[in-house]
Amino acid sequence: MVKLTMIARVTDGLPLAEGLDDGRDVKDAEMYKQQVKALFKNLASGHNDASRMSIETGPYVFHYIIEGRVCYLTMCDRSYPKKLAFQYLEDLKNEFERVNGAQIETAARPYAFIKFDTFIQKTKKLYQDTRTQRNIAKLNDELYEVHQIMTRNVQEVLGVGEKLDQVSQMSSRLTSESRIYADKARDLNRQALIRKWAPVAIVLGVVFLLFWVKTKLCQLPLLVVQVQTSETSDWGLDTHEGLIMFQNGL
């Protein structure tokens, strides 16, 4: 039986529509819905390229088709015929494109086409009983074969996406850390150069300063002071006429 139906935009994983009563008779229904959302996220990241695939999860199987940048997904019992599951998705796809095709790219909020649930419920009822004449005819229809559609395990599919996300995060972290290391290396080199050449620069500065001071002092003119003798100076001191020469020399 069909247990769950969800439709999402592949480019960003935005859910567009869902069967409103899906999961009522499914144990751990919320867990399976989380797996579907994780799968949509992987598809939006380009981790799965197949346009049609079956993914086993516990007692159920996810079947999905991708058409026109939209993913149509259903979850069925493992015993449910694969051929009917994909026929069911084809019916949903054709009607969804007919009714909402022009608005798919512009949808900005989750479940923008929730009214499509009416068609989902009506179509699901047609596919619930595999023994009806209609469904038996579809099973015998050789125009639609599903033998070549790949079947994988949900842990394998989601695990690949998680590993790729981890690799991407690790790459970003390594790039950031390498930039930090390069900046620190430049700072350390600058500090090493300062420690190496600072003493030399200080010594050279002192030598240059002393040389400059000596040069300036040597350029001072000869000072001649003439002192006339008198018995008593204005200060009351005995002085003699003499020539006192002051020359500043080192």
WOZIHU-V794815 format. One record per backbone hydrogen bond with DSSP energy under -1.0 kcal/mol. NH is the residue of the N-H (numbers start at 0). CO is the residue of the C=O. If there is no record, write none. Layout:
BEGIN
nh | co
NH | CO
NH | CO
END
This chain:
BEGIN
nh | co
2 | 74
3 | 74
5 | 72
6 | 16
7 | 70
8 | 13
9 | 68
12 | 8
15 | 6
16 | 6
18 | 4
21 | 18
22 | 2
23 | 20
25 | 22
28 | 25
31 | 27
32 | 28
33 | 29
34 | 30
35 | 31
36 | 32
37 | 33
38 | 34
39 | 35
40 | 36
41 | 37
42 | 38
43 | 39
44 | 40
45 | 42
46 | 41
52 | 63
53 | 149
54 | 61
55 | 151
56 | 59
59 | 56
60 | 75
61 | 54
62 | 73
63 | 52
64 | 71
65 | 50
66 | 69
69 | 66
70 | 7
71 | 64
72 | 5
73 | 62
74 | 3
75 | 60
76 | 0
77 | 58
79 | 76
84 | 80
85 | 81
86 | 82
87 | 83
88 | 84
89 | 85
90 | 86
91 | 87
92 | 88
93 | 89
94 | 90
95 | 91
96 | 92
97 | 93
98 | 94
99 | 95
100 | 96
102 | 99
110 | 14
112 | 15
113 | 110
115 | 112
116 | 113
117 | 114
119 | 115
120 | 116
121 | 117
122 | 118
123 | 119
124 | 120
126 | 122
131 | 128
135 | 131
136 | 132
137 | 133
138 | 134
139 | 135
148 | 145
151 | 53
153 | 55
156 | 152
157 | 153
158 | 154
159 | 155
160 | 156
161 | 157
162 | 158
163 | 159
164 | 160
165 | 161
166 | 162
167 | 163
168 | 164
169 | 165
170 | 166
171 | 167
172 | 168
173 | 169
174 | 170
175 | 171
176 | 172
177 | 173
178 | 174
179 | 175
180 | 176
181 | 177
182 | 178
183 | 179
184 | 180
185 | 181
186 | 182
187 | 183
188 | 184
189 | 185
190 | 186
191 | 187
192 | 188
193 | 189
194 | 190
195 | 191
196 | 192
197 | 193
200 | 196
201 | 197
202 | 198
203 | 199
204 | 200
205 | 201
206 | 202
207 | 203
208 | 204
209 | 205
210 | 206
211 | 207
212 | 208
213 | 209
214 | 210
215 | 211
216 | 212
217 | 213
219 | 216
222 | 245
224 | 243
226 | 241
232 | 236
235 | 232
238 | 229
241 | 226
243 | 224
245 | 222
END
